[in-house]
Amino acid sequence: MPLLRVRLEVRPEGIVAVNPWGTARLGLDGVASVRLGAWGAEFHHGDGFKTTAHALSRRAAGASQDRRFAELPAALEAGPGCAPG
């Protein structure tokens, strides 16, 4: 079974987190908060669950992802009608 190439897409209709074992799709309105965790960007849901996007982990790029992560909350704040630049 081939591994998927990790990536994170923030689209007007939601977030797509492609991780080594599968893909998670989240609506922007379902994300209560986001933070940079040990394994990547953690999207915390209103129901207490979380989804981790490994594309923003140190292992994915071999370097700190702080700058890339800083763009993520702004894209989420922009809301569903605005795509990140």
C-alpha atoms as a printed R data frame, in Angstrom:
   type eleno elety resid chain resno       x      y      z
1  ATOM     1    CA   MET     A     1   0.000  0.000  0.000
2  ATOM     2    CA   PRO     A     2   1.591  3.306 -1.048
3  ATOM     3    CA   LEU     A     3   1.844  6.104  1.466
4  ATOM     4    CA   LEU     A     4   0.160  9.400  0.691
5  ATOM     5    CA   ARG     A     5   2.247 12.536  0.390
6  ATOM     6    CA   VAL     A     6   1.340 14.730  3.358
7  ATOM     7    CA   ARG     A     7  -0.154 18.132  2.669
8  ATOM     8    CA   LEU     A     8  -2.584 20.645  4.109
9  ATOM     9    CA   GLU     A     9  -5.081 22.552  1.996
10 ATOM    10    CA   VAL     A    10  -7.216 25.398  3.319
11 ATOM    11    CA   ARG     A    11 -10.026 26.021  0.871
12 ATOM    12    CA   PRO     A    12 -13.130 28.204  1.060
13 ATOM    13    CA   GLU     A    13 -15.236 25.073  1.593
14 ATOM    14    CA   GLY     A    14 -13.000 23.629  4.322
15 ATOM    15    CA   ILE     A    15  -9.724 22.044  5.337
16 ATOM    16    CA   VAL     A    16  -8.189 18.964  3.737
17 ATOM    17    CA   ALA     A    17  -5.431 17.266  5.730
18 ATOM    18    CA   VAL     A    18  -3.696 14.489  3.795
19 ATOM    19    CA   ASN     A    19  -1.737 12.319  6.234
20 ATOM    20    CA   PRO     A    20   0.317  9.142  5.599
21 ATOM    21    CA   TRP     A    21  -2.647  6.863  6.361
22 ATOM    22    CA   GLY     A    22  -5.536  8.835  4.906
23 ATOM    23    CA   THR     A    23  -7.327 12.102  4.331
24 ATOM    24    CA   ALA     A    24  -9.438 14.158  6.752
25 ATOM    25    CA   ARG     A    25 -11.883 16.810  5.557
26 ATOM    26    CA   LEU     A    26 -13.133 19.450  7.984
27 ATOM    27    CA   GLY     A    27 -15.629 22.251  7.546
28 ATOM    28    CA   LEU     A    28 -14.282 25.617  8.658
29 ATOM    29    CA   ASP     A    29 -17.237 26.058 11.000
30 ATOM    30    CA   GLY     A    30 -16.337 22.780 12.758
31 ATOM    31    CA   VAL     A    31 -12.922 24.015 13.931
32 ATOM    32    CA   ALA     A    32 -13.031 25.545 17.423
33 ATOM    33    CA   SER     A    33  -9.288 26.248 17.623
34 ATOM    34    CA   VAL     A    34  -5.964 25.379 16.028
35 ATOM    35    CA   ARG     A    35  -2.506 25.075 17.555
36 ATOM    36    CA   LEU     A    36   0.898 23.736 16.569
37 ATOM    37    CA   GLY     A    37   1.426 20.451 18.396
38 ATOM    38    CA   ALA     A    38   4.282 17.971 18.515
39 ATOM    39    CA   TRP     A    39   3.027 16.124 15.400
40 ATOM    40    CA   GLY     A    40   1.722 19.059 13.351
41 ATOM    41    CA   ALA     A    41  -1.214 21.459 13.260
42 ATOM    42    CA   GLU     A    42  -3.964 20.313 15.630
43 ATOM    43    CA   PHE     A    43  -7.495 21.282 14.666
44 ATOM    44    CA   HIS     A    44  -9.680 21.076 17.782
45 ATOM    45    CA   HIS     A    45 -13.368 20.411 17.135
46 ATOM    46    CA   GLY     A    46 -16.223 21.775 19.226
47 ATOM    47    CA   ASP     A    47 -17.090 18.233 20.349
48 ATOM    48    CA   GLY     A    48 -13.659 17.672 21.946
49 ATOM    49    CA   PHE     A    49 -12.081 15.641 19.150
50 ATOM    50    CA   LYS     A    50  -9.035 16.820 17.232
51 ATOM    51    CA   THR     A    51  -7.536 16.239 13.809
52 ATOM    52    CA   THR     A    52  -3.794 16.547 13.281
53 ATOM    53    CA   ALA     A    53  -2.300 17.679  9.972
54 ATOM    54    CA   HIS     A    54   1.141 16.110  9.819
55 ATOM    55    CA   ALA     A    55   2.130 18.329  6.882
56 ATOM    56    CA   LEU     A    56   3.007 21.041  9.410
57 ATOM    57    CA   SER     A    57   5.193 18.795 11.545
58 ATOM    58    CA   ARG     A    58   8.927 19.152 11.858
59 ATOM    59    CA   ARG     A    59   9.330 15.666 10.393
60 ATOM    60    CA   ALA     A    60   7.417 16.539  7.227
61 ATOM    61    CA   ALA     A    61   9.746 19.358  6.205
62 ATOM    62    CA   GLY     A    62  12.816 18.824  8.382
63 ATOM    63    CA   ALA     A    63  12.547 22.376  9.741
64 ATOM    64    CA   SER     A    64  10.384 24.492 11.989
65 ATOM    65    CA   GLN     A    65   6.917 25.160 10.597
66 ATOM    66    CA   ASP     A    66   6.236 28.230 12.774
67 ATOM    67    CA   ARG     A    67   6.097 30.643  9.821
68 ATOM    68    CA   ARG     A    68   3.740 28.444  7.810
69 ATOM    69    CA   PHE     A    69   1.576 27.788 10.859
70 ATOM    70    CA   ALA     A    70   1.264 31.543 11.512
71 ATOM    71    CA   GLU     A    71  -0.660 31.856  8.221
72 ATOM    72    CA   LEU     A    72  -3.189 29.199  9.230
73 ATOM    73    CA   PRO     A    73  -5.211 31.012 11.954
74 ATOM    74    CA   ALA     A    74  -5.538 34.049  9.669
75 ATOM    75    CA   ALA     A    75  -6.932 31.849  6.889
76 ATOM    76    CA   LEU     A    76  -9.432 30.310  9.306
77 ATOM    77    CA   GLU     A    77 -10.462 33.747 10.607
78 ATOM    78    CA   ALA     A    78 -11.121 34.901  7.036
79 ATOM    79    CA   GLY     A    79 -14.050 32.494  6.960
80 ATOM    80    CA   PRO     A    80 -15.535 30.276  4.298
81 ATOM    81    CA   GLY     A    81 -15.862 33.008  1.678
82 ATOM    82    CA   CYS     A    82 -12.168 33.894  1.542
83 ATOM    83    CA   ALA     A    83  -9.379 31.696  0.228
84 ATOM    84    CA   PRO     A    84  -5.893 32.237  1.722
85 ATOM    85    CA   GLY     A    85  -3.467 34.166 -0.418
